[in-house]
Amino acid sequence: MYDIPIISRGRIIAPGDDAVEFKGRGGASFRAPDPHKHIHDLVLGNPVLLSDLNDTPVREIVDFLAEAGKRLRLEDNPYLQESFALALKAGGLDEPILRGVYDGLPAMFDPRELTEMADRTIGIDYLDGWVPARTPHSNVRVRAIGTRQLHITAGNVPVVAALTIVRAALTKSDCLIKSPSNDPLTANAIARTLIDLDPNHPVTKHIAVAYWKGGDEFMDSQIVRTSRIDKITAWGGMSSVKHIQKFLTPGIDLTALNPKYSMSVIGKEALASDTAMDEAALGVAVISGFYNQTACANTRIVYVESETDDESLERVVEFGRKIAAAYKTLPPVMSTPAPAPNSDLEAELEAAALEEDFYHVEGDTVDGGVVISRFPDRVDFYDRLNNRVVNIVPVANLLDIVKWCDDTTQTVGVYPESLRDRLLDPFALAGVQRLVALQGGDALQLFHEMHTLPPGMPHDGIEPLRRNVRWVIDHRAPATAAAVGMAAE
């Protein structure tokens, strides 16, 4: 049994006589203070109390986060060690993958990356002060002001906790994190590390972390009020987003990072030779298999440029076999066989295998596999594909794929690169948010390149930092502005 305290702006509230036991996913259990009794510890009623963080220069915030990052090494941090142990039981990632994720936490606090993130998405000048417009409008100034934020985080990958804390700090915002049941301790561990570093730092004093059950109407009705919250970022399933929408009123802005579905597009060149097929198969294995297909960016459907005659389909089937074989070659830090079969998905695969005129199935839900459509349409259970299982769909014209794209289509893997320019604009117009390369032939390099973006890039088609501040205009009479020395840049 794990004891998880509430973190309340520099204070640690440990489970006591009012402790409540919660069941995490995967059979893990933990105790926490009764959140119903700590509403006022979790919210910031008076927004003017954000003035201390508002007055702190971004440079000092970055320095503080960077120092915290040095303390987020798993081997040295007892809070992260406890979080890691619980995440192994409650989450869906095996030990080698989860260890790799935790080992990447310090890099998320790199000071150069944080500085560029703040400057690129918002502008440090706008965070640190009032910026005048250019002449002849220098009597008008603009500033980005921090807000009171509720973050309902996802637990499929623990980096979400670190990303949430970084984004809140860089926007000079007060942040309440509702931890997920499959990762109830990572945000807590990072917040406790900040407390050890300096409990009175303005960043530390504006972070609260707690767990309460999803769908708890009392908690949500008490917290989601204009007197307590300005912005909500909700990760996760549609049910959680729909639930929180019930409490929205004018004055509260919701950013819904809904579940996304990702895919890969493979040109006919991949089927032209065994060498090209091997390269494309490894690319698909990497993009669908990393983190064991628990992330939104994982491919679940692979569209292959191919006709549907018997000879063409035999090449597609051979491509599927190579993908299934490539899963077994992936490094454990990236992907592993599932600890147990997915019984529901296994049943779907078994049913598909019986319909030989329509589908061909290779592999399983432990080592990974493929279900190949013999006609140009995806399986009806495409949104439940996991455990490194993909659906391969032959299409004669790749531009026809646009009809399956919308704003839930996050990442598209492309092979070969010569295909990209033909697809880029149509896919962008249809709602696709990112295209990545599958060409390269080295699993770790492909994985690294897929996850390496310049700081401050959009997330799911939006700029979360820019959206989570309030933009305020100071519009003075020209004569008054001149008198106080306001000038254009």
C-alpha positions as CSV (number, residue, x, y, z in Angstrom):
1,M,0.0,0.0,0.0
2,Y,1.4,3.4,-1.0
3,D,0.7,6.6,0.9
4,I,0.3,9.6,-1.5
5,P,0.2,13.0,0.1
6,I,-1.6,16.1,-1.2
7,I,0.8,18.7,-2.4
8,S,-0.5,22.2,-1.6
9,R,1.7,25.1,-2.7
10,G,4.9,24.2,-0.8
11,R,3.1,22.1,1.9
12,I,2.9,18.3,2.1
13,I,-0.4,17.0,3.5
14,A,0.1,13.3,4.5
15,P,-2.7,10.8,4.8
16,G,-3.9,10.7,8.3
17,D,-7.1,9.7,10.1
18,D,-9.1,10.9,7.1
19,A,-7.1,8.8,4.6
20,V,-9.1,7.2,1.8
21,E,-8.0,4.1,-0.1
22,F,-8.0,4.2,-3.8
23,K,-7.6,1.4,-6.4
24,G,-5.2,2.1,-9.2
25,R,-5.1,0.3,-12.5
26,G,-3.3,-3.0,-12.6
27,G,-4.4,-3.9,-9.1
28,A,-2.2,-1.3,-7.3
29,S,-3.7,0.4,-4.3
30,F,-2.8,3.6,-2.5
31,R,-4.0,5.8,0.3
32,A,-4.4,9.6,0.1
33,P,-6.0,12.3,2.2
34,D,-9.7,12.6,1.7
35,P,-9.7,15.2,-1.2
36,H,-13.3,16.3,-0.2
37,K,-11.8,17.8,3.0
38,H,-9.0,19.7,1.2
39,I,-10.8,21.7,-1.4
40,H,-9.4,25.0,-0.1
41,D,-5.9,23.5,0.0
42,L,-6.1,22.7,-3.7
43,V,-7.5,25.9,-5.2
44,L,-6.3,29.5,-5.3
45,G,-9.4,31.6,-4.6
46,N,-7.8,35.0,-5.0
47,P,-6.0,35.5,-8.4
48,V,-4.1,38.5,-7.1
49,L,-2.0,36.0,-5.0
50,L,-0.3,35.1,-8.3
51,S,1.5,38.5,-8.1
52,D,4.6,36.8,-6.7
53,L,5.0,34.5,-9.7
54,N,3.9,37.3,-12.1
55,D,6.8,39.4,-10.7
56,T,9.4,36.7,-11.1
57,P,11.5,37.0,-14.2
58,V,11.3,34.1,-16.6
59,R,15.1,33.8,-16.3
60,E,14.8,33.0,-12.6
61,I,12.0,30.5,-13.2
62,V,14.1,28.7,-15.8
63,D,17.1,28.6,-13.4
64,F,14.9,27.1,-10.7
65,L,13.4,24.5,-13.0
66,A,16.9,23.7,-14.3
67,E,18.2,23.1,-10.8
68,A,15.2,20.9,-10.1
69,G,16.0,18.9,-13.2
70,K,19.4,18.0,-11.9
71,R,17.6,16.3,-8.9
72,L,15.2,14.3,-11.1
73,R,17.6,11.4,-11.8
74,L,15.9,8.2,-10.9
75,E,18.9,6.7,-9.1
76,D,19.2,9.7,-6.8
77,N,15.6,10.7,-6.1
78,P,13.6,8.6,-3.5
79,Y,10.3,10.3,-4.6
80,L,10.8,9.2,-8.2
81,Q,11.9,5.7,-7.1
82,E,8.6,5.3,-5.2
83,S,6.7,6.8,-8.2
84,F,8.5,4.4,-10.6
85,A,7.6,1.4,-8.4
86,L,4.0,2.3,-8.3
87,A,3.8,3.2,-12.0
88,L,5.1,-0.3,-12.8
89,K,2.1,-1.8,-11.0
90,A,-0.5,0.8,-12.0
91,G,0.5,1.7,-15.5
92,G,0.9,-0.1,-18.7
93,L,4.6,0.1,-19.5
94,D,7.2,-2.6,-18.8
95,E,10.3,-1.9,-16.7
96,P,12.8,-1.2,-19.5
97,I,10.5,1.2,-21.3
98,L,9.4,3.0,-18.1
99,R,13.0,3.3,-16.9
100,G,13.9,4.9,-20.2
101,V,11.0,7.4,-19.8
102,Y,12.1,8.3,-16.3
103,D,15.7,8.6,-17.4
104,G,14.5,11.3,-19.9
105,L,13.0,13.6,-17.2
106,P,16.1,15.7,-16.5
107,A,16.4,16.6,-20.2
108,M,12.9,18.1,-20.0
109,F,14.3,20.8,-17.6
110,D,17.2,21.9,-19.9
111,P,17.5,25.7,-19.4
112,R,18.1,26.5,-23.1
113,E,15.2,24.4,-24.1
114,L,12.9,26.0,-21.5
115,T,14.0,29.5,-22.5
116,E,13.3,28.9,-26.1
117,M,10.0,27.3,-25.3
118,A,8.8,30.4,-23.5
119,D,10.2,32.8,-26.0
120,R,9.0,31.0,-29.1
121,T,5.4,30.3,-28.0
122,I,4.7,33.5,-26.0
123,G,7.7,35.8,-25.9
124,I,9.7,36.4,-22.7
125,D,9.2,40.2,-23.0
126,Y,5.4,39.6,-22.9
127,L,5.7,37.4,-19.8
128,D,8.0,39.7,-17.9
129,G,6.4,43.0,-18.7
130,W,4.1,45.2,-20.8
131,V,5.2,45.4,-24.4
132,P,4.2,48.5,-26.4
133,A,2.9,48.3,-29.9
134,R,4.8,49.9,-32.7
135,T,4.4,53.6,-33.6
136,P,1.9,55.1,-34.1
137,H,0.2,52.9,-31.5
138,S,2.8,53.0,-28.8
139,N,0.2,54.1,-26.3
140,V,-1.1,50.5,-26.4
141,R,0.7,47.8,-24.5
142,V,0.1,44.0,-24.2
143,R,1.1,41.5,-21.5
144,A,0.7,37.7,-21.1
145,I,-0.7,37.1,-17.6
146,G,-0.6,33.8,-15.7
147,T,-3.9,32.1,-14.9
148,R,-5.3,29.6,-12.4
149,Q,-5.2,26.2,-14.1
150,L,-6.6,22.8,-13.6
151,H,-4.8,20.0,-15.4
152,I,-6.5,16.6,-15.7
153,T,-3.5,14.6,-16.8
154,A,-3.1,11.3,-18.6
155,G,-1.0,8.5,-17.2
156,N,-0.1,6.5,-20.3
157,V,3.4,8.1,-20.3
158,P,4.8,9.8,-17.1
159,V,6.4,12.7,-19.1
160,V,2.9,14.3,-19.1
161,A,3.4,15.2,-15.4
162,A,6.7,16.9,-16.0
163,L,5.4,18.7,-19.1
164,T,2.4,20.0,-17.2
165,I,4.6,21.5,-14.4
166,V,7.0,23.1,-16.9
167,R,4.2,24.6,-18.9
168,A,2.5,26.0,-15.9
169,A,5.7,27.5,-14.5
170,L,6.7,29.1,-17.8
171,T,3.3,30.7,-18.1
172,K,3.6,32.0,-14.5
173,S,0.4,30.2,-13.6
174,D,-1.1,28.5,-10.6
175,C,-1.4,24.9,-11.3
176,L,-3.7,22.2,-9.8
177,I,-2.9,18.7,-11.2
178,K,-5.4,15.9,-10.9
179,S,-3.2,12.8,-11.1
180,P,-4.4,9.8,-13.1
181,S,-5.0,6.4,-11.5
182,N,-2.4,4.7,-13.8
183,D,0.3,7.3,-12.7
184,P,-0.8,8.7,-9.4
185,L,2.6,9.7,-8.1
186,T,4.9,11.2,-10.8
187,A,3.6,14.8,-10.6
188,N,3.6,14.4,-6.8
189,A,7.3,13.3,-6.8
190,I,8.3,16.2,-9.0
191,A,6.4,18.7,-6.8
192,R,8.1,17.2,-3.7
193,T,11.5,17.7,-5.3
194,L,10.6,21.4,-5.9
195,I,9.7,21.6,-2.2
196,D,13.0,20.2,-1.1
197,L,14.8,22.7,-3.4
198,D,12.9,25.7,-2.1
199,P,9.4,25.5,-0.5
200,N,9.0,29.3,-0.7
201,H,9.9,29.8,-4.4
202,P,7.0,31.3,-6.3
203,V,6.9,28.3,-8.7
204,T,6.7,25.8,-5.7
205,K,4.0,28.0,-4.1
206,H,1.8,27.7,-7.1
207,I,1.7,23.9,-7.6
208,A,-0.9,21.7,-6.1
209,V,-1.2,18.0,-6.8
210,A,-3.9,15.5,-5.6
211,Y,-5.7,12.4,-6.7
212,W,-9.5,12.0,-6.7
213,K,-11.6,9.5,-8.6
214,G,-12.6,10.5,-12.1
215,G,-16.3,11.4,-12.3
216,D,-16.4,12.7,-8.7
217,E,-19.1,15.3,-9.2
218,F,-18.6,16.8,-5.8
219,M,-14.9,17.5,-6.3
220,D,-15.4,18.8,-9.9
221,S,-18.3,21.0,-8.9
222,Q,-16.3,22.6,-6.1
223,I,-13.2,23.2,-8.1
224,V,-14.5,24.1,-11.6
225,R,-15.8,27.6,-10.7
226,T,-14.9,30.9,-12.1
227,S,-13.9,32.0,-8.6
228,R,-11.2,29.3,-8.5
229,I,-10.2,28.2,-12.0
230,D,-9.5,30.1,-15.3
231,K,-8.2,27.4,-17.6
232,I,-8.6,23.6,-17.8
233,T,-6.4,21.3,-19.8
234,A,-8.0,17.8,-19.9
235,W,-6.0,14.9,-21.3
236,G,-7.5,11.4,-21.8
237,G,-10.6,9.8,-22.9
238,M,-13.8,11.3,-24.2
239,S,-15.7,10.3,-21.1
240,S,-13.5,12.4,-18.9
241,V,-13.7,15.4,-21.2
242,K,-17.5,15.1,-21.5
243,H,-17.8,14.9,-17.7
244,I,-15.8,18.0,-17.0
245,Q,-17.7,19.9,-19.7
246,K,-20.8,19.7,-17.5
247,F,-19.3,22.1,-15.1
248,L,-18.0,24.7,-17.6
249,T,-19.4,28.2,-17.5
250,P,-18.4,31.4,-19.4
251,G,-15.1,32.5,-18.1
252,I,-13.5,29.0,-17.9
253,D,-11.5,28.0,-21.0
254,L,-11.2,24.3,-21.8
255,T,-8.3,22.8,-23.8
256,A,-9.3,19.3,-24.6
257,L,-6.3,17.1,-25.6
258,N,-8.6,14.3,-26.7
259,P,-7.5,10.8,-27.7
260,K,-5.8,10.9,-31.1
261,Y,-5.3,8.2,-33.7
262,S,-2.2,8.0,-35.7
263,M,-1.3,6.1,-38.9
264,S,1.4,5.5,-41.5
265,V,1.3,5.8,-45.2
266,I,3.5,3.5,-47.3
267,G,4.2,4.2,-51.0
268,K,4.4,1.5,-53.6
269,E,8.2,1.9,-53.6
270,A,8.2,-0.1,-50.3
271,L,6.9,-3.2,-52.1
272,A,9.3,-2.9,-55.1
273,S,12.2,-4.7,-53.4
274,D,13.0,-6.7,-50.3
275,T,15.5,-4.1,-49.1
276,A,12.9,-1.3,-49.3
277,M,10.3,-3.6,-47.7
278,D,12.6,-4.3,-44.8
279,E,13.3,-0.6,-44.2
280,A,9.7,0.4,-44.3
281,A,8.7,-2.6,-42.1
282,L,11.2,-1.5,-39.4
283,G,9.9,2.1,-39.6
284,V,6.3,0.9,-39.1
285,A,7.5,-1.4,-36.2
286,V,9.1,1.6,-34.5
287,I,6.3,4.1,-34.9
288,S,3.6,1.5,-33.8
289,G,5.7,-0.3,-31.2
290,F,7.4,2.4,-29.1
291,Y,5.9,2.6,-25.6
292,N,4.1,-0.6,-26.5
293,Q,1.5,1.3,-28.5
294,T,0.2,3.3,-25.5
295,A,0.8,6.7,-27.0
296,C,-1.4,8.8,-29.3
297,A,1.5,9.1,-31.7
298,N,1.6,5.3,-32.2
299,T,0.5,4.1,-35.6
300,R,-2.6,1.8,-35.5
301,I,-3.5,1.8,-39.2
302,V,-1.0,1.4,-42.1
303,Y,-2.2,2.4,-45.5
304,V,-0.2,0.8,-48.3
305,E,-0.3,2.0,-51.9
306,S,-1.4,-1.2,-53.6
307,E,-4.0,-2.8,-55.8
308,T,-6.2,-5.6,-54.4
309,D,-5.5,-8.4,-56.9
310,D,-4.0,-11.6,-55.5
311,E,-0.5,-10.9,-56.6
312,S,-0.5,-7.4,-55.1
313,L,-2.0,-8.6,-51.9
314,E,0.6,-11.3,-51.5
315,R,3.3,-8.6,-51.4
316,V,1.2,-6.7,-48.8
317,V,1.0,-9.9,-46.7
318,E,4.7,-10.3,-47.0
319,F,5.1,-6.7,-45.8
320,G,2.9,-7.5,-42.8
321,R,5.0,-10.5,-41.9
322,K,8.1,-8.3,-41.9
323,I,6.5,-5.8,-39.6
324,A,5.6,-8.6,-37.1
325,A,9.1,-9.9,-37.3
326,A,10.6,-6.4,-36.8
327,Y,8.8,-6.0,-33.5
328,K,11.0,-8.7,-32.1
329,T,14.1,-6.8,-33.0
330,L,13.2,-3.5,-31.2
331,P,15.4,-2.5,-28.2
332,P,13.7,-3.2,-24.8
333,V,14.0,0.5,-23.8
334,M,11.6,1.2,-26.7
335,S,9.3,-1.8,-26.9
336,T,8.7,-5.2,-25.3
337,P,6.3,-8.1,-25.7
338,A,3.1,-7.6,-23.7
339,P,3.1,-9.3,-20.3
340,A,-0.3,-10.9,-21.1
341,P,-2.6,-11.2,-24.1
342,N,-5.3,-8.7,-24.7
343,S,-8.3,-11.1,-24.6
344,D,-10.7,-8.7,-26.3
345,L,-8.4,-7.9,-29.1
346,E,-7.4,-11.6,-29.5
347,A,-11.1,-12.4,-30.0
348,E,-11.3,-9.8,-32.7
349,L,-8.2,-11.2,-34.4
350,E,-9.6,-14.7,-34.2
351,A,-12.9,-13.6,-35.8
352,A,-11.0,-11.7,-38.5
353,A,-8.9,-14.7,-39.3
354,L,-12.0,-16.8,-40.0
355,E,-13.0,-14.4,-42.7
356,E,-10.2,-15.3,-45.1
357,D,-11.8,-13.6,-48.0
358,F,-11.6,-10.3,-46.2
359,Y,-8.6,-10.4,-43.8
360,H,-5.3,-12.1,-43.2
361,V,-3.9,-12.2,-39.7
362,E,-0.3,-12.6,-38.6
363,G,1.1,-12.7,-35.0
364,D,-0.7,-12.1,-31.7
365,T,-1.3,-9.6,-28.9
366,V,1.8,-10.7,-26.9
367,D,4.6,-10.4,-29.5
368,G,2.7,-8.1,-31.9
369,G,1.1,-8.7,-35.2
370,V,-0.9,-7.4,-38.1
371,V,-4.4,-7.8,-39.5
372,I,-4.4,-7.2,-43.3
373,S,-7.5,-6.0,-45.0
374,R,-8.0,-7.5,-48.5
375,F,-10.0,-4.5,-49.5
376,P,-9.5,-0.7,-49.2
377,D,-11.0,-0.1,-45.8
378,R,-9.9,-0.4,-42.1
379,V,-11.3,-2.9,-39.6
380,D,-14.1,-1.7,-37.5
381,F,-12.1,-2.2,-34.3
382,Y,-9.2,0.0,-35.5
383,D,-9.5,2.3,-32.4
384,R,-8.9,-0.6,-30.1
385,L,-5.7,-1.8,-31.7
386,N,-2.9,-2.1,-29.1
387,N,-0.2,-4.5,-27.9
388,R,1.8,-3.8,-31.1
389,V,-1.0,-4.8,-33.5
390,V,-1.7,-2.8,-36.7
391,N,-4.2,-2.9,-39.5
392,I,-2.7,-2.8,-43.0
393,V,-5.1,-1.4,-45.6
394,P,-4.3,-1.5,-49.4
395,V,-5.3,1.7,-51.3
396,A,-4.8,2.3,-54.9
397,N,-4.7,6.1,-54.5
398,L,-3.1,7.4,-51.3
399,L,-5.0,10.7,-51.5
400,D,-8.2,8.7,-50.9
401,I,-6.9,8.4,-47.3
402,V,-8.0,12.0,-46.7
403,K,-11.5,10.8,-46.1
404,W,-10.3,9.0,-42.9
405,C,-8.4,12.1,-41.6
406,D,-9.8,14.7,-39.3
407,D,-8.7,16.7,-36.2
408,T,-8.3,13.4,-34.3
409,T,-5.5,12.3,-36.6
410,Q,-2.3,13.2,-34.9
411,T,0.9,11.7,-36.4
412,V,1.4,10.2,-39.8
413,G,4.5,8.1,-40.6
414,V,5.6,8.4,-44.2
415,Y,7.7,6.1,-46.4
416,P,9.5,6.9,-48.6
417,E,10.3,10.6,-48.2
418,S,9.6,11.2,-51.9
419,L,5.9,10.7,-51.0
420,R,5.8,13.5,-48.5
421,D,5.2,16.5,-50.7
422,R,2.3,14.8,-52.5
423,L,0.5,14.3,-49.2
424,L,1.5,17.3,-47.0
425,D,-1.0,20.0,-47.9
426,P,-4.0,17.7,-48.4
427,F,-3.3,16.0,-45.1
428,A,-2.8,19.3,-43.3
429,L,-6.1,20.6,-44.7
430,A,-7.9,17.4,-43.6
431,G,-6.7,17.8,-40.0
432,V,-3.4,15.9,-39.7
433,Q,-1.1,17.5,-37.1
434,R,2.3,16.0,-37.7
435,L,4.2,14.0,-40.4
436,V,7.3,12.0,-39.5
437,A,9.8,9.9,-41.5
438,L,10.0,6.1,-41.4
439,Q,13.0,6.0,-43.7
440,G,16.4,5.3,-42.1
441,G,16.8,1.7,-41.1
442,D,18.0,2.2,-37.6
443,A,15.4,1.7,-34.8
444,L,16.9,3.9,-32.1
445,Q,17.7,6.7,-34.6
446,L,14.2,6.6,-36.0
447,F,12.8,6.7,-32.4
448,H,15.0,9.6,-31.5
449,E,14.2,11.6,-34.6
450,M,10.4,11.1,-34.1
451,H,10.7,12.5,-30.6
452,T,13.1,15.4,-31.2
453,L,11.3,18.6,-31.9
454,P,12.5,22.2,-31.5
455,P,11.2,23.8,-28.2
456,G,7.8,25.4,-28.4
457,M,6.3,23.3,-31.2
458,P,2.5,23.0,-31.4
459,H,0.9,20.1,-29.5
460,D,-2.1,18.4,-31.2
461,G,-2.5,21.3,-33.5
462,I,-2.5,24.1,-30.8
463,E,0.0,26.1,-28.8
464,P,-0.9,25.2,-25.2
465,L,1.4,27.8,-23.5
466,R,0.0,30.6,-25.6
467,R,-3.5,29.4,-24.9
468,N,-3.0,29.1,-21.2
469,V,-2.1,32.7,-20.5
470,R,-4.5,35.7,-20.5
471,W,-3.6,38.4,-23.0
472,V,-4.3,41.9,-21.4
473,I,-4.2,45.2,-23.2
474,D,-3.2,48.5,-21.5
475,H,-4.7,51.1,-23.8
476,R,-3.9,54.7,-22.7
477,A,-4.6,58.0,-24.2
478,P,-1.6,59.1,-26.4
479,A,-0.8,62.1,-24.2
480,T,-0.9,60.0,-21.0
481,A,1.4,57.4,-22.6
482,A,3.9,60.0,-23.6
483,A,3.9,61.5,-20.1
484,V,4.9,58.2,-18.5
485,G,7.5,57.4,-21.2
486,M,5.9,54.6,-23.0
487,A,7.7,54.0,-26.3
488,A,7.6,51.6,-29.1
489,E,10.1,48.8,-29.6
